[in-house]
Amino acid sequence: MVKIELTGDGGDKDMRVPFPAKGRKRDDILAEMRGMKAGDADWQHGRTPLYVFKATQEAYDMGRDAFFEFFTENALGAKRAFTSVKRMEDEVVQGALDLLHAPDDAGGFMTTGGTESIIQAVQTCRDWSRARRRDAAHRGNIVVSESAHPAFNKAANLMDLQVRRIPTAPDLRADVAAMEAAIDRDTIMLVGSAPSFPHGVIDPIAALGAVAQRRDVWLHVDACVGGYVAPFVKELGYDVPDFDLGVAGVSSLSADLHKFGFCPKPASTVFYASADKARHHGFEFTDWPNGRFATSTIVGTRPAGGVAAAWAMFQHLGRPGYRDIAARLMAMVDRYKEGVERVPGLKVCGKPHLSIVAFGADTVDVFRVSEVMAAKGWVPGLVQKPRAIHRMMSLIHADSMDEYLDDLRAAVGVVRQEVGSTAKIQATY
């Protein structure tokens, strides 16, 4: 097991690498960088359970080329200097609002990732709630299912809010009644996932929306994983519950372009169901020598390439292209789930709606199975409740599917024969 440490803390003084004393030739630098990659996980052949998303080689090339067309431009200056970037960003947001059945006065913004989208949604909700209460110091709390992404706790830590995590229902979806019972006069937000990252199930968003309306609280839908694939899977006739901005009671929604939008990183989006809510999203400051400073993201400088590539990917694939990829993806996921459950003792957790699949076992330690799989080069993906092996399937997993399932069956057999072995690995995102 490889222990991964946080970067940027300075490290051991005796182990520090000195700042380069002189420059080096381009070819030498690139050769060393390529050599470094030799020890990385082989994502192109499906060895990673997440992190990388790829549709087709043609789409990959389109996104890469579009990104580098705007390699130098800064999206911070989109309004004043790079009007082409402003146009592309606006069109990405408008297209996504159409896809996600947004009301006519809804608004949205691009960000650099799901965590930033979630943090901004929480900040917007907080400021909107404080304005309604006329209490600029109101602390507030957020009620989420225990399966909600940790980014909500990160947001709460930054803003001194409280998070109440409620155990899931037996089907691993949000327990709507229990979440409503946790609401009090200080609750500002409910959260539903589409889907949840641990189990791949879409929470009962319509039921949560009814609670949000009844209790007059903001409902955020975390569709960072599903936002750009669930609409097309639903069009194909799969059982995908309503989850988007067309659901009554939904106030905001986050969706990552660099997941199943298949755009180069970093690119995400966050949307608000009304202009009244959206106007609390941005940051503005004037009390310094340079005058008005206004941004719609937490970061200042951000790569215009991310905007350009998202626009290009929408234009390249369109609805038919995304729908075709969704069809191929779900056919692969169905085959994967069937293959897992043909291994004696293994069982898929819940009923995943999209491409996240977790599976566990009653008679074998799946964490120990994961360790055996890791020895064969498969990067572990784990869930600690219930104990399960976890993968966010993308088309990069298609070619290695049979190899993975063969290695899985063999690993389960190895663990069944072991006596007294205990898994040392822990679930890590």
C-alpha positions as CSV (number, residue, x, y, z in Angstrom):
1,M,0.0,0.0,0.0
2,V,1.3,3.4,-1.0
3,K,0.9,6.1,1.6
4,I,0.0,9.4,0.0
5,E,1.0,12.6,1.9
6,L,-0.4,16.1,1.5
7,T,1.8,18.3,-0.6
8,G,2.8,21.8,-0.1
9,D,3.8,21.5,3.6
10,G,7.5,22.1,3.1
11,G,8.5,18.5,4.1
12,D,11.7,17.5,5.8
13,K,14.3,20.2,5.5
14,D,17.0,17.5,4.8
15,M,14.9,16.1,2.0
16,R,14.2,19.3,0.1
17,V,15.2,19.6,-3.5
18,P,17.1,22.8,-4.2
19,F,15.9,25.4,-6.6
20,P,17.5,24.7,-10.0
21,A,21.0,26.3,-10.2
22,K,20.8,26.6,-14.0
23,G,18.4,26.0,-16.9
24,R,18.2,22.8,-18.9
25,K,17.3,21.8,-22.4
26,R,13.7,21.3,-23.4
27,D,14.2,17.7,-24.6
28,D,16.0,16.7,-21.4
29,I,13.2,18.1,-19.3
30,L,10.4,16.4,-21.3
31,A,12.3,13.1,-21.2
32,E,12.5,13.3,-17.4
33,M,8.9,14.1,-17.1
34,R,7.9,11.2,-19.3
35,G,10.1,9.0,-17.2
36,M,8.3,10.1,-14.0
37,K,5.0,9.0,-15.5
38,A,6.3,5.4,-15.9
39,G,5.3,4.7,-12.3
40,D,1.8,6.3,-12.6
41,A,-1.3,4.2,-12.8
42,D,-2.3,3.2,-16.3
43,W,-5.5,5.1,-16.6
44,Q,-5.7,4.7,-20.3
45,H,-6.3,1.0,-19.8
46,G,-8.8,1.4,-17.0
47,R,-6.6,0.8,-14.0
48,T,-7.9,3.8,-12.0
49,P,-11.4,3.7,-10.4
50,L,-11.9,7.4,-11.0
51,Y,-10.0,10.7,-11.7
52,V,-10.0,10.4,-15.5
53,F,-13.0,10.5,-17.9
54,K,-12.8,9.8,-21.6
55,A,-15.4,9.5,-24.3
56,T,-13.9,8.8,-27.7
57,Q,-10.4,9.5,-29.0
58,E,-11.9,12.1,-31.4
59,A,-13.6,13.9,-28.5
60,Y,-10.4,13.7,-26.4
61,D,-8.5,15.4,-29.3
62,M,-11.2,18.0,-29.7
63,G,-11.1,19.0,-26.1
64,R,-7.3,19.1,-26.0
65,D,-6.9,21.1,-29.1
66,A,-9.6,23.6,-28.0
67,F,-7.9,24.0,-24.6
68,F,-4.6,24.9,-26.2
69,E,-6.2,27.3,-28.6
70,F,-6.8,29.4,-25.5
71,F,-3.8,28.3,-23.5
72,T,-2.6,31.8,-22.7
73,E,-5.8,33.7,-22.2
74,N,-7.1,34.3,-18.7
75,A,-10.8,33.8,-18.0
76,L,-10.6,36.5,-15.3
77,G,-10.4,39.0,-18.1
78,A,-13.3,37.6,-20.1
79,K,-15.5,40.6,-19.8
80,R,-12.8,43.3,-20.5
81,A,-10.2,41.7,-22.7
82,F,-11.2,38.3,-24.1
83,T,-14.8,38.7,-25.3
84,S,-14.5,35.4,-27.2
85,V,-14.1,33.6,-23.8
86,K,-17.1,35.5,-22.4
87,R,-19.2,34.4,-25.3
88,M,-18.2,30.8,-25.0
89,E,-18.8,30.8,-21.2
90,D,-22.2,32.3,-21.6
91,E,-23.1,29.7,-24.3
92,V,-22.0,26.8,-22.2
93,V,-24.1,28.1,-19.3
94,Q,-27.1,28.7,-21.4
95,G,-26.9,25.3,-23.1
96,A,-26.6,23.6,-19.7
97,L,-29.6,25.5,-18.4
98,D,-31.6,24.2,-21.3
99,L,-30.4,20.6,-20.8
100,L,-31.3,20.8,-17.1
101,H,-34.8,22.2,-17.6
102,A,-34.1,25.4,-15.8
103,P,-36.8,28.1,-15.3
104,D,-36.7,31.1,-17.6
105,D,-35.1,33.4,-15.0
106,A,-32.5,30.9,-13.9
107,G,-28.8,31.8,-13.9
108,G,-25.5,30.0,-13.8
109,F,-21.7,30.2,-13.7
110,M,-18.7,28.2,-14.7
111,T,-16.2,27.2,-12.0
112,T,-13.0,25.2,-11.8
113,G,-14.5,22.0,-10.2
114,G,-17.2,20.4,-8.2
115,T,-15.8,21.5,-4.8
116,E,-15.7,25.1,-6.0
117,S,-19.3,24.8,-7.4
118,I,-20.5,23.4,-4.1
119,I,-18.7,26.0,-2.0
120,Q,-20.2,28.8,-4.1
121,A,-23.7,27.3,-3.8
122,V,-23.4,27.2,0.0
123,Q,-22.0,30.7,0.1
124,T,-24.8,32.0,-2.1
125,C,-27.4,30.2,0.0
126,R,-25.9,31.6,3.2
127,D,-25.9,35.2,1.9
128,W,-29.4,34.9,0.4
129,S,-30.7,33.5,3.7
130,R,-29.0,36.3,5.7
131,A,-30.6,38.9,3.5
132,R,-34.0,37.4,4.0
133,R,-33.5,37.2,7.8
134,R,-31.9,40.7,7.8
135,D,-29.3,39.1,10.1
136,A,-25.8,39.4,8.6
137,A,-24.4,37.2,11.4
138,H,-26.8,34.3,11.3
139,R,-24.7,31.1,11.4
140,G,-27.1,28.5,10.0
141,N,-26.9,24.8,9.4
142,I,-27.0,22.4,6.4
143,V,-28.9,19.1,6.5
144,V,-27.3,16.4,4.3
145,S,-27.4,12.7,3.9
146,E,-24.3,10.9,5.2
147,S,-23.6,10.0,1.6
148,A,-23.2,13.6,0.5
149,H,-19.8,14.8,-0.7
150,P,-17.3,16.1,1.9
151,A,-17.2,19.4,0.0
152,F,-20.2,20.5,1.9
153,N,-18.3,20.1,5.2
154,K,-15.4,21.9,3.6
155,A,-17.7,24.8,2.7
156,A,-19.2,24.8,6.2
157,N,-15.7,24.9,7.7
158,L,-14.8,27.9,5.6
159,M,-18.0,29.8,6.5
160,D,-18.5,28.6,10.1
161,L,-21.7,26.7,9.4
162,Q,-22.9,23.5,10.9
163,V,-23.5,20.3,8.9
164,R,-25.9,17.7,10.1
165,R,-25.3,14.3,8.4
166,I,-28.2,12.0,8.5
167,P,-27.9,8.2,8.0
168,T,-29.2,6.9,4.6
169,A,-32.3,4.8,4.2
170,P,-32.0,1.1,3.7
171,D,-31.8,1.6,-0.1
172,L,-28.7,3.8,0.5
173,R,-30.6,6.9,-0.8
174,A,-31.3,10.0,1.4
175,D,-33.8,9.3,4.2
176,V,-36.2,12.1,3.4
177,A,-38.3,11.8,6.6
178,A,-35.2,11.8,8.8
179,M,-33.7,14.8,7.0
180,E,-36.9,16.7,7.5
181,A,-36.9,15.9,11.2
182,A,-33.4,17.4,11.4
183,I,-34.5,20.8,10.1
184,D,-34.9,23.6,12.7
185,R,-35.3,27.3,12.5
186,D,-31.6,27.8,11.7
187,T,-31.5,25.4,8.8
188,I,-30.7,27.1,5.5
189,M,-30.0,24.2,3.1
190,L,-31.0,20.7,2.3
191,V,-28.8,18.6,0.0
192,G,-29.6,15.8,-2.4
193,S,-27.1,13.9,-4.6
194,A,-27.6,12.9,-8.2
195,P,-26.0,10.4,-7.8
196,S,-24.2,10.0,-4.4
197,F,-20.5,9.4,-4.9
198,P,-20.3,6.4,-2.5
199,H,-23.2,4.3,-3.8
200,G,-24.1,5.7,-7.2
201,V,-27.8,6.2,-6.4
202,I,-29.9,9.3,-7.0
203,D,-31.6,10.6,-3.9
204,P,-35.4,11.3,-4.0
205,I,-35.0,14.8,-5.2
206,A,-38.7,15.4,-5.8
207,A,-39.5,14.4,-2.3
208,L,-36.7,16.6,-0.9
209,G,-38.0,19.4,-3.1
210,A,-41.4,19.0,-1.4
211,V,-39.8,19.3,2.0
212,A,-37.8,22.3,0.9
213,Q,-41.0,24.1,-0.2
214,R,-42.9,23.0,2.9
215,R,-40.2,24.1,5.3
216,D,-39.0,27.1,3.3
217,V,-35.4,26.1,2.9
218,W,-33.0,26.0,0.0
219,L,-32.4,22.6,-1.7
220,H,-29.1,22.1,-3.5
221,V,-28.7,19.1,-5.9
222,D,-25.1,17.8,-6.1
223,A,-25.1,16.6,-9.7
224,C,-21.4,17.0,-10.1
225,V,-21.2,13.4,-11.3
226,G,-24.5,13.0,-13.0
227,G,-25.4,16.4,-14.4
228,Y,-24.0,15.8,-17.9
229,V,-24.8,12.1,-18.3
230,A,-28.1,11.5,-16.4
231,P,-30.3,13.5,-18.9
232,F,-29.1,11.3,-21.7
233,V,-29.4,8.1,-19.8
234,K,-32.9,9.1,-19.0
235,E,-33.6,9.8,-22.7
236,L,-32.5,6.2,-23.4
237,G,-35.3,4.9,-21.2
238,Y,-33.3,3.9,-18.1
239,D,-34.8,4.4,-14.7
240,V,-33.4,7.9,-13.8
241,P,-35.5,9.8,-11.2
242,D,-36.2,13.5,-11.8
243,F,-33.3,15.5,-10.3
244,D,-32.7,18.7,-12.1
245,L,-33.8,22.4,-12.1
246,G,-37.2,21.5,-13.4
247,V,-38.0,19.8,-10.1
248,A,-40.2,22.0,-7.8
249,G,-38.2,23.1,-4.7
250,V,-34.7,22.9,-6.2
251,S,-32.8,26.1,-5.7
252,S,-29.4,25.3,-7.0
253,L,-27.5,22.5,-8.8
254,S,-23.8,21.8,-9.4
255,A,-22.6,19.7,-12.4
256,D,-19.0,19.0,-13.4
257,L,-18.1,19.4,-17.1
258,H,-14.8,17.6,-16.6
259,K,-16.5,14.4,-15.5
260,F,-19.2,13.1,-17.9
261,G,-19.2,16.3,-19.9
262,F,-15.8,14.9,-21.0
263,C,-14.1,18.3,-20.9
264,P,-10.5,18.9,-20.0
265,K,-9.9,19.9,-16.4
266,P,-10.7,22.2,-14.7
267,A,-14.3,22.9,-15.6
268,S,-17.6,22.8,-13.6
269,T,-20.9,24.7,-13.4
270,V,-23.3,25.9,-10.8
271,F,-26.8,27.0,-11.4
272,Y,-29.6,28.8,-9.5
273,A,-33.3,28.4,-10.2
274,S,-34.0,32.2,-10.0
275,A,-32.3,35.5,-10.7
276,D,-33.0,36.5,-7.1
277,K,-30.8,33.7,-5.8
278,A,-28.2,34.0,-8.5
279,R,-27.5,37.6,-7.7
280,H,-25.9,36.6,-4.3
281,H,-23.3,34.4,-6.1
282,G,-20.6,36.9,-7.0
283,F,-18.0,38.8,-5.1
284,E,-17.4,42.5,-5.4
285,F,-15.1,44.9,-3.7
286,T,-14.2,48.5,-4.4
287,D,-12.3,49.8,-1.3
288,W,-8.8,49.6,-2.6
289,P,-6.7,51.7,-5.1
290,N,-7.6,49.8,-8.3
291,G,-11.4,50.3,-8.0
292,R,-14.1,47.7,-8.7
293,F,-13.0,44.1,-8.3
294,A,-15.7,41.6,-9.3
295,T,-15.5,37.8,-9.8
296,S,-18.0,35.0,-10.2
297,T,-15.5,32.4,-8.9
298,I,-13.6,31.8,-5.7
299,V,-10.3,31.8,-7.7
300,G,-9.3,34.9,-9.6
301,T,-7.1,33.8,-12.5
302,R,-8.5,30.7,-14.2
303,P,-7.6,29.0,-17.5
304,A,-9.6,30.2,-20.5
305,G,-8.7,26.8,-22.0
306,G,-11.2,25.1,-19.7
307,V,-14.0,27.4,-21.0
308,A,-13.0,27.0,-24.6
309,A,-12.8,23.2,-24.3
310,A,-16.2,23.0,-22.7
311,W,-17.7,25.1,-25.5
312,A,-16.0,23.0,-28.1
313,M,-17.1,19.7,-26.6
314,F,-20.7,20.8,-26.5
315,Q,-20.4,21.9,-30.2
316,H,-18.6,18.7,-31.2
317,L,-20.8,16.1,-29.5
318,G,-24.2,17.8,-29.3
319,R,-27.2,15.9,-28.0
320,P,-26.7,12.9,-30.3
321,G,-23.1,12.5,-29.4
322,Y,-23.7,12.6,-25.7
323,R,-26.6,10.2,-26.0
324,D,-24.5,7.7,-28.0
325,I,-21.8,7.8,-25.4
326,A,-24.4,7.3,-22.6
327,A,-25.8,4.3,-24.4
328,R,-22.3,2.7,-24.8
329,L,-21.5,3.6,-21.2
330,M,-24.6,2.1,-19.7
331,A,-24.4,-1.1,-21.8
332,M,-20.8,-1.5,-20.4
333,V,-22.0,-0.8,-16.8
334,D,-24.8,-3.4,-17.1
335,R,-22.2,-6.0,-18.3
336,Y,-19.9,-5.0,-15.4
337,K,-22.6,-5.4,-12.7
338,E,-23.6,-8.8,-14.2
339,G,-19.9,-9.9,-14.2
340,V,-19.4,-8.8,-10.6
341,E,-22.5,-10.7,-9.4
342,R,-21.4,-13.8,-11.2
343,V,-18.5,-14.0,-8.7
344,P,-19.7,-16.1,-5.8
345,G,-20.4,-14.0,-2.7
346,L,-20.2,-10.6,-4.3
347,K,-23.2,-8.3,-4.5
348,V,-23.8,-4.8,-5.9
349,C,-24.7,-2.3,-3.2
350,G,-28.2,-0.8,-3.8
351,K,-29.4,-0.1,-7.3
352,P,-27.0,2.3,-9.0
353,H,-28.7,4.6,-11.4
354,L,-25.7,5.6,-13.5
355,S,-22.1,4.5,-13.7
356,I,-20.9,4.5,-10.1
357,V,-20.9,0.9,-8.9
358,A,-20.0,-0.3,-5.4
359,F,-20.1,-4.0,-4.5
360,G,-19.5,-5.8,-1.2
361,A,-19.7,-9.3,0.2
362,D,-20.9,-11.1,3.4
363,T,-18.4,-14.0,3.3
364,V,-15.2,-12.4,2.2
365,D,-13.3,-9.2,3.2
366,V,-13.5,-7.0,0.1
367,F,-10.8,-4.7,1.5
368,R,-8.4,-7.7,1.4
369,V,-9.7,-8.5,-2.1
370,S,-8.8,-4.9,-3.1
371,E,-5.3,-5.4,-1.7
372,V,-4.8,-8.5,-3.9
373,M,-6.2,-6.5,-6.9
374,A,-3.8,-3.6,-6.1
375,A,-0.8,-6.0,-6.4
376,K,-1.9,-6.6,-10.0
377,G,-1.9,-2.9,-10.8
378,W,-5.6,-2.0,-10.1
379,V,-5.8,1.3,-8.1
380,P,-8.1,0.6,-5.1
381,G,-11.4,2.4,-4.8
382,L,-13.2,1.6,-1.5
383,V,-16.3,2.5,0.5
384,Q,-16.2,2.1,4.2
385,K,-20.0,2.0,4.9
386,P,-20.9,-0.6,3.8
387,R,-17.5,-2.1,3.1
388,A,-17.3,-2.2,-0.6
389,I,-15.1,-1.9,-3.7
390,H,-16.0,1.2,-5.6
391,R,-15.6,2.3,-9.3
392,M,-16.8,5.2,-11.2
393,M,-17.1,3.6,-14.6
394,S,-16.1,5.5,-17.8
395,L,-15.5,4.2,-21.3
396,I,-11.8,3.9,-20.4
397,H,-12.8,0.8,-18.5
398,A,-14.4,-1.0,-21.5
399,D,-11.3,-2.6,-23.0
400,S,-10.0,-3.9,-19.6
401,M,-13.4,-5.2,-18.4
402,D,-12.8,-8.9,-18.9
403,E,-9.3,-8.7,-17.4
404,Y,-10.6,-6.9,-14.3
405,L,-13.4,-9.4,-13.8
406,D,-11.0,-12.3,-14.2
407,D,-8.6,-10.8,-11.7
408,L,-11.5,-10.1,-9.3
409,R,-12.7,-13.6,-9.4
410,A,-9.1,-14.9,-8.8
411,A,-8.6,-12.4,-6.0
412,V,-11.7,-13.5,-4.2
413,G,-10.5,-17.1,-4.5
414,V,-7.1,-16.1,-3.0
415,V,-8.7,-14.4,0.0
416,R,-11.1,-17.3,0.6
417,Q,-8.0,-19.6,1.0
418,E,-6.2,-17.3,3.4
419,V,-6.2,-17.9,7.1
420,G,-5.9,-15.1,9.6
421,S,-5.1,-12.4,7.0
422,T,-6.3,-8.9,7.8
423,A,-6.7,-6.0,5.4
424,K,-4.5,-3.0,6.2
425,I,-5.9,-0.8,3.5
426,Q,-8.3,2.0,4.3
427,A,-11.0,3.7,2.2
428,T,-9.5,6.8,0.7
429,Y,-11.1,9.2,-1.9
